[in-house]
Amino acid sequence: MVKSTLYITAFIFLIGCQPTSEEFANEPDHTTLPGDNPTEEQEPDFDLNGTWGLTNYFDTILKHKELAKYRVQPATWFAILLEIEGDSLRHFGSIENKAHTIERGRDTILTLVSQIGGGRWNLIVNEPYLTLAQNPEGEQVDPTVYVFRKRNDLSAFTKENPDFFIIGHNVTNYFNDELFQGTYMNPATRQEVVFGAGGQLTGIEGFDTYEVRNYFGTLHMHKNLDVITFNNRKNKAYKQYHWVFSGNELILTEFVYEKITDNGVTYEGDHLIPGKEKLILKKR
């Protein structure tokens, strides 16, 4: 009965854990267009064709070294990537993706209707970027202006295989490399730990690969905390940690099942929370 409750409430939890608009209003990259910087280089020839990445997602996650906090922005559920070719546009999010026909030659080239969060969203040409803003209708309107920039480096994410799970895997590998890749030292053991390309891991006993949780889908057990999983490819063992970057330190805290007491009986719940065991690594 406890396990079935998780599936019934998974989508409610996704919506319920969304930060308020005030939280995102305090993040400068969510309210300022990249083109507002007069010293920023402009593209000489504007071309809609190609792959566009959501800056409020990719760029902001790398800047703040936090992932879960920014994956609950409504636009990320349906549009972290756009692929445009001619009059065809396909949008890819952490929950839904779909194809549309755009209206070239207009400022607003498409109005998207999200099947997950609802609302109508205008995709507007703002050279050399594209912006996405929700129509001011209904009771809950997201005030964030979402900005897309050309991301030729991400074109393989959608062109080689547009399958939802393949794109999720590509996003995981991207954050594996961009957030974690490098050499660290465990001060407690003097052991060198290497987070390699493609999720390869050395220096953590019993594990040989790592994977950052990308939070695709709607079923999430970690209460919207950042998660990294260490895996052993031979015996299929794994261990999950909550990760936090602080200066040159990577602080890892083990996840354990939440204990729930009901009528004097204590049992493991469905959610995972940080436990007591910590592993602190220093970036070299």
C-alpha positions as CSV (number, residue, x, y, z in Angstrom):
1,M,0.0,0.0,0.0
2,V,2.9,2.4,0.8
3,K,4.6,1.6,-2.5
4,S,1.5,2.3,-4.5
5,T,1.0,5.7,-2.9
6,L,4.4,6.8,-4.4
7,Y,3.1,6.3,-7.9
8,I,-0.2,8.1,-7.2
9,T,1.5,11.1,-5.7
10,A,4.6,11.2,-8.0
11,F,3.2,13.9,-10.3
12,I,1.7,15.9,-7.4
13,F,5.1,15.9,-5.8
14,L,6.7,17.2,-9.0
15,I,4.4,20.2,-9.1
16,G,4.4,20.7,-5.3
17,C,8.2,21.0,-5.1
18,Q,8.4,23.7,-7.7
19,P,10.2,26.8,-6.3
20,T,8.2,30.0,-6.2
21,S,8.6,32.7,-8.9
22,E,10.3,34.9,-6.3
23,E,13.2,32.3,-6.0
24,F,13.9,32.4,-9.7
25,A,13.4,36.1,-9.9
26,N,16.5,36.4,-7.7
27,E,18.6,34.5,-10.3
28,P,20.0,37.1,-12.7
29,D,20.3,34.6,-15.6
30,H,16.6,34.0,-15.5
31,T,15.6,37.6,-16.0
32,T,18.3,39.1,-18.2
33,L,18.7,38.1,-21.8
34,P,22.2,37.2,-22.9
35,G,22.0,39.8,-25.6
36,D,21.4,42.6,-23.1
37,N,25.2,42.7,-22.6
38,P,26.4,45.3,-25.1
39,T,29.9,43.8,-25.1
40,E,28.7,40.3,-26.0
41,E,29.5,39.1,-29.5
42,Q,26.5,38.9,-31.9
43,E,26.2,36.2,-34.5
44,P,26.7,37.9,-38.0
45,D,24.1,35.7,-39.7
46,F,21.0,34.7,-37.8
47,D,19.7,31.2,-38.8
48,L,16.9,29.5,-37.1
49,N,18.0,26.1,-38.3
50,G,19.9,24.0,-35.8
51,T,19.9,23.0,-32.1
52,W,18.9,25.4,-29.4
53,G,19.6,24.9,-25.7
54,L,17.7,26.4,-22.8
55,T,20.2,28.7,-21.0
56,N,18.0,28.7,-17.8
57,Y,18.7,25.0,-17.6
58,F,22.2,24.1,-19.1
59,D,24.0,27.4,-18.4
60,T,22.5,28.0,-15.0
61,I,23.1,24.5,-13.7
62,L,26.8,24.8,-14.6
63,K,27.1,28.3,-13.2
64,H,25.6,27.4,-9.8
65,K,26.6,23.7,-9.7
66,E,23.1,22.6,-8.8
67,L,20.8,20.6,-10.9
68,A,17.6,19.6,-9.1
69,K,16.7,23.2,-8.2
70,Y,16.6,24.2,-11.8
71,R,14.9,21.2,-13.3
72,V,11.5,22.2,-11.8
73,Q,11.2,25.3,-13.9
74,P,8.1,24.7,-16.0
75,A,9.8,25.1,-19.3
76,T,12.3,22.4,-18.6
77,W,9.5,19.8,-18.6
78,F,8.9,20.3,-22.3
79,A,11.7,22.4,-23.8
80,I,15.3,22.0,-22.7
81,L,16.2,21.5,-26.3
82,L,14.8,22.7,-29.6
83,E,15.6,21.3,-33.0
84,I,14.6,23.5,-36.0
85,E,14.9,22.5,-39.6
86,G,13.0,24.5,-42.2
87,D,9.5,24.9,-41.0
88,S,9.7,22.0,-38.6
89,L,10.4,22.4,-34.9
90,R,10.7,19.6,-32.3
91,H,11.0,20.3,-28.6
92,F,12.5,18.0,-26.0
93,G,11.9,18.2,-22.3
94,S,12.4,16.1,-19.2
95,I,8.8,14.8,-19.5
96,E,7.4,15.5,-23.0
97,N,8.5,16.1,-26.5
98,K,6.6,16.9,-29.7
99,A,6.9,18.2,-33.2
100,H,5.3,21.4,-34.6
101,T,5.3,23.6,-37.7
102,I,6.7,27.1,-37.1
103,E,5.7,30.4,-38.8
104,R,8.9,31.9,-40.2
105,G,9.1,35.6,-40.9
106,R,7.2,36.5,-37.7
107,D,8.4,37.5,-34.3
108,T,6.4,34.8,-32.6
109,I,7.2,31.7,-34.6
110,L,5.2,29.3,-32.5
111,T,2.7,29.1,-29.6
112,L,3.3,25.9,-27.5
113,V,0.7,24.4,-25.2
114,S,2.3,22.3,-22.5
115,Q,0.5,19.0,-21.8
116,I,2.1,18.8,-18.3
117,G,1.9,22.2,-16.6
118,G,-0.7,23.7,-18.9
119,G,-0.6,27.2,-20.3
120,R,0.3,28.7,-23.6
121,W,3.9,29.7,-24.3
122,N,5.1,32.1,-27.1
123,L,8.4,31.3,-28.8
124,I,9.8,34.6,-30.0
125,V,12.7,35.5,-32.2
126,N,15.1,37.8,-30.3
127,E,18.3,37.7,-32.4
128,P,20.6,36.0,-31.8
129,Y,18.4,34.2,-29.3
130,L,15.0,32.7,-29.0
131,T,12.8,33.5,-26.0
132,L,9.9,31.6,-24.5
133,A,7.3,33.4,-22.3
134,Q,4.0,32.2,-20.9
135,N,0.9,34.1,-22.0
136,P,-0.5,36.2,-19.1
137,E,-3.7,34.2,-18.7
138,G,-5.1,32.0,-15.9
139,E,-4.4,32.2,-12.2
140,Q,-0.8,30.9,-12.2
141,V,1.6,32.5,-14.7
142,D,5.3,31.9,-14.8
143,P,7.0,35.3,-15.0
144,T,10.3,33.9,-16.1
145,V,11.6,34.7,-19.6
146,Y,13.3,31.6,-20.9
147,V,16.2,32.0,-23.3
148,F,17.5,29.6,-25.9
149,R,20.9,30.0,-27.6
150,K,22.4,28.0,-30.5
151,R,24.1,24.9,-29.2
152,N,25.9,23.1,-32.1
153,D,27.8,21.1,-29.5
154,L,24.5,19.5,-28.4
155,S,23.2,18.7,-31.9
156,A,24.0,15.0,-31.6
157,F,21.6,14.8,-28.6
158,T,18.6,14.9,-31.0
159,K,19.9,14.2,-34.5
160,E,21.5,10.8,-33.9
161,N,18.5,9.4,-31.9
162,P,15.6,11.5,-30.8
163,D,14.3,8.8,-28.4
164,F,13.3,10.2,-25.0
165,F,15.5,7.9,-23.0
166,I,18.5,8.4,-25.3
167,I,18.2,12.1,-24.9
168,G,18.0,11.7,-21.1
169,H,21.1,9.5,-21.3
170,N,22.9,12.2,-23.3
171,V,21.9,14.9,-20.8
172,T,23.3,12.7,-18.0
173,N,26.6,12.3,-19.8
174,Y,26.8,16.0,-20.4
175,F,26.5,16.9,-16.7
176,N,28.8,14.0,-15.7
177,D,31.5,15.6,-17.7
178,E,30.8,19.3,-17.2
179,L,30.1,19.1,-13.5
180,F,32.3,16.3,-12.2
181,Q,35.0,15.3,-14.6
182,G,38.5,15.8,-13.0
183,T,40.9,14.5,-10.4
184,Y,40.1,14.8,-6.7
185,M,41.9,13.8,-3.5
186,N,40.3,12.1,-0.5
187,P,42.1,13.9,2.5
188,A,41.1,11.1,4.9
189,T,42.8,8.3,2.9
190,R,45.1,10.3,0.6
191,Q,43.5,8.3,-2.2
192,E,43.3,9.9,-5.6
193,V,39.8,9.8,-7.1
194,V,39.2,10.3,-10.8
195,F,35.8,11.2,-12.4
196,G,36.6,10.3,-16.0
197,A,34.9,11.0,-19.3
198,G,31.9,9.0,-20.1
199,G,31.1,8.2,-16.5
200,Q,34.3,6.3,-15.7
201,L,35.3,6.2,-12.0
202,T,38.5,5.2,-10.2
203,G,39.6,5.6,-6.6
204,I,36.2,4.7,-5.0
205,E,36.5,1.1,-3.7
206,G,33.9,-1.2,-5.2
207,F,32.7,1.1,-7.9
208,D,33.9,1.8,-11.5
209,T,31.3,4.2,-13.0
210,Y,29.2,7.2,-11.9
211,E,26.0,8.8,-13.0
212,V,24.4,12.1,-12.2
213,R,20.6,11.9,-11.8
214,N,19.0,14.0,-14.5
215,Y,15.5,14.0,-13.0
216,F,13.8,13.0,-16.3
217,G,10.2,11.6,-15.9
218,T,7.9,12.2,-12.9
219,L,8.9,9.5,-10.4
220,H,11.5,10.9,-8.0
221,M,12.4,9.5,-4.5
222,H,15.1,12.0,-3.4
223,K,12.9,15.0,-2.4
224,N,14.4,17.1,-5.2
225,L,18.0,16.8,-3.9
226,D,21.0,16.5,-6.2
227,V,21.9,12.8,-6.7
228,I,25.0,10.9,-8.0
229,T,25.1,7.2,-8.2
230,F,28.3,5.1,-8.0
231,N,27.9,1.7,-9.9
232,N,29.8,-1.5,-10.2
233,R,29.3,-2.9,-13.7
234,K,30.3,-6.5,-12.7
235,N,28.1,-7.2,-9.7
236,K,25.5,-4.5,-10.3
237,A,26.1,-3.0,-6.8
238,Y,25.4,0.7,-6.5
239,K,25.4,3.5,-3.9
240,Q,23.7,6.9,-4.1
241,Y,25.0,10.2,-2.6
242,H,23.7,13.7,-2.3
243,W,26.3,16.0,-3.9
244,V,27.2,19.6,-3.1
245,F,30.1,21.6,-4.4
246,S,31.6,24.1,-2.0
247,G,34.7,25.9,-3.2
248,N,37.1,23.2,-4.4
249,E,35.4,20.6,-2.3
250,L,32.9,18.0,-3.4
251,I,30.8,16.9,-0.4
252,L,29.0,13.6,-0.8
253,T,26.4,12.4,1.8
254,E,25.0,8.9,1.5
255,F,21.2,8.5,0.9
256,V,19.2,6.3,3.2
257,Y,15.6,5.4,3.3
258,E,13.4,7.7,5.4
259,K,12.2,6.1,8.6
260,I,8.5,6.5,9.3
261,T,6.8,5.7,12.6
262,D,3.1,4.9,12.6
263,N,1.2,3.6,15.7
264,G,4.5,2.8,17.4
265,V,5.8,0.8,14.4
266,T,8.8,2.1,12.4
267,Y,9.4,1.1,8.9
268,E,11.3,2.4,5.8
269,G,9.3,4.9,3.7
270,D,9.4,5.3,-0.1
271,H,11.7,8.4,-0.1
272,L,15.4,8.7,0.4
273,I,17.1,11.4,2.6
274,P,20.7,12.2,3.4
275,G,22.2,10.0,6.1
276,K,25.2,10.4,8.4
277,E,28.0,9.0,6.2
278,K,30.0,11.7,4.3
279,L,32.8,11.6,1.8
280,I,34.6,14.8,1.2
281,L,36.8,15.1,-1.9
282,K,39.1,18.1,-2.9
283,K,39.5,19.0,-6.5
284,R,43.1,19.1,-7.7
